[in-house]
Amino acid sequence: MTQDSPPVCDYEGSDYQTRFWDEGNREYEDAVEAIALRRLLPAGGRRLLELGAGAGRNTPRYAGFDQVVLVDFSRSQLQQAQARLGKTERYLYVAADIYRLPFNPAQFDAATMIRTLHHMADAPRAIEQTGRALQTGGVFILEYANKRHLKSILRYILGRQKWSPFTLEPEEFVALNFDFHPKAVRSWLKGCGFAVERQITVSHFRAPLFKRVFPLKLLTGLDALAQYTGNWWQLTPSVFVRARLDRPVPDAAPVASLFACPACGNASLNEEPEALVCSGCGRRWPVEDGIYDFRGK
Ligand SMILES: C[S@@+](CC[C@H](N)C(=O)[O-])C[C@H]1O[C@@H](n2cnc3c(N)ncnc32)[C@H](O)[C@@H]1O
């Protein structure tokens, strides 16, 4: 079961939420993402998996679900999320690697991955892991950074950018930061058993000049309208996709318990006061201050 995992972009101790969102003049990006999510999310459900949840910026937007399981590799991001959302049964905080998710198959009826695929050196594997966690018919809302956006096309045509926005391979513009071609993302989803239902393009007007000149409400309203073109063409830096798991879950008997051992795949973990212990390989997965920790090998 244990497989070598690709490297993880480490957010431990990062002030990402404060620097990028709270003090980074990103009200427009946050507002247009909220609109896209509203348009794509199912009305409600039992349990939603939020992959790369960070400090829980989007979590309150999943209000229709009975339970939200926040997964992030960084414990400090989850601590920030916990401070924002509280310690309640509605939220489970799980420190884990998306490449080695600690769940039994088909435990979720929806999943989201927002601003996180762009850190994946092996994006198909991250999508495959998500599909494994979902029930048949489960909805996956995936946001990705688009390499074929208008600015990169113009820069390429004018000779100011060497790499082509039209080729299918990911573009690693900074270490462990990738832009993807929309066609490649769709083909990975299809290869993992998902059917793409809808695409929404967001952040059409995020250029600093637009933000300086036009009021937030106007830019947000225009973006909300432009989002409807997302099924026809994808020329924005960020794209949201709603895909549905369109294949039967391979494991015949569904398992009632949520967690599985990410090291050996055993479906049953015994609860101890400060750990979950695998009845197969004996590994101890700590539970500390309400955060499950599955990051060890
Ligand atoms: C740019 S932040 C986005 C956070 C949040 N989704 C948002 O939109 O505000 C990316 C998050 O993905 C997490 N992450 C990156 N690689 C990961 C991996 N392999 N497994 C789990 N989380 C990962 C990081 O720790 C970070 O919190």
The ligand as an SDF file (V2000), in Angstrom:
LIG
                    3D

 27 29  0  0  0  0  0  0  0  0999 V2000
   -2.9960   28.1190   -1.6100 C   0  0  0  0  0  0  0  0  0  0  0  0
   -3.5340   27.2600   -0.1890 S   0  0  0  0  0  0  0  0  0  0  0  0
   -5.3000   27.2510   -0.4410 C   0  0  0  0  0  0  0  0  0  0  0  0
   -6.0800   27.1320    0.8170 C   0  0  0  0  0  0  0  0  0  0  0  0
   -7.6080   27.1900    0.6520 C   0  0  0  0  0  0  0  0  0  0  0  0
   -8.0990   26.1240   -0.2170 N   0  0  0  0  0  0  0  0  0  0  0  0
   -8.0190   28.5100    0.1030 C   0  0  0  0  0  0  0  0  0  0  0  0
   -8.4080   28.5860   -1.0810 O   0  0  0  0  0  0  0  0  0  0  0  0
   -8.0050   29.5030    0.8490 O   0  0  0  0  0  0  0  0  0  0  0  0
   -3.0640   25.5880   -0.5660 C   0  0  0  0  0  0  0  0  0  0  0  0
   -3.2300   24.6270    0.6050 C   0  0  0  0  0  0  0  0  0  0  0  0
   -2.9720   23.2940    0.1380 O   0  0  0  0  0  0  0  0  0  0  0  0
   -2.2580   22.5950    1.1360 C   0  0  0  0  0  0  0  0  0  0  0  0
   -1.5250   21.4880    0.4920 N   0  0  0  0  0  0  0  0  0  0  0  0
   -0.5580   21.5730   -0.4540 C   0  0  0  0  0  0  0  0  0  0  0  0
   -0.1350   20.3450   -0.8010 N   0  0  0  0  0  0  0  0  0  0  0  0
   -0.8570   19.4570   -0.0640 C   0  0  0  0  0  0  0  0  0  0  0  0
   -0.8760   18.0310    0.0270 C   0  0  0  0  0  0  0  0  0  0  0  0
   -0.0750   17.2570   -0.7200 N   0  0  0  0  0  0  0  0  0  0  0  0
   -1.7330   17.4550    0.8940 N   0  0  0  0  0  0  0  0  0  0  0  0
   -2.5560   18.2120    1.6770 C   0  0  0  0  0  0  0  0  0  0  0  0
   -2.5880   19.5710    1.6300 N   0  0  0  0  0  0  0  0  0  0  0  0
   -1.7490   20.1800    0.7690 C   0  0  0  0  0  0  0  0  0  0  0  0
   -1.3460   23.6380    1.7550 C   0  0  0  0  0  0  0  0  0  0  0  0
   -0.9110   23.2550    3.0320 O   0  0  0  0  0  0  0  0  0  0  0  0
   -2.2430   24.8770    1.7390 C   0  0  0  0  0  0  0  0  0  0  0  0
   -2.9370   25.0460    2.9440 O   0  0  0  0  0  0  0  0  0  0  0  0
  1  2  1  0
  2  3  1  0
  2 10  1  0
  3  4  1  0
  4  5  1  0
  5  6  1  0
  5  7  1  0
  7  8  2  0
  7  9  1  0
 10 11  1  0
 11 12  1  0
 11 26  1  0
 12 13  1  0
 13 14  1  0
 13 24  1  0
 14 15  1  0
 14 23  1  0
 15 16  2  0
 16 17  1  0
 17 18  1  0
 17 23  2  0
 18 19  1  0
 18 20  2  0
 20 21  1  0
 21 22  2  0
 22 23  1  0
 24 25  1  0
 24 26  1  0
 26 27  1  0
M  CHG  2   2   1   9  -1
M  END
$$$$
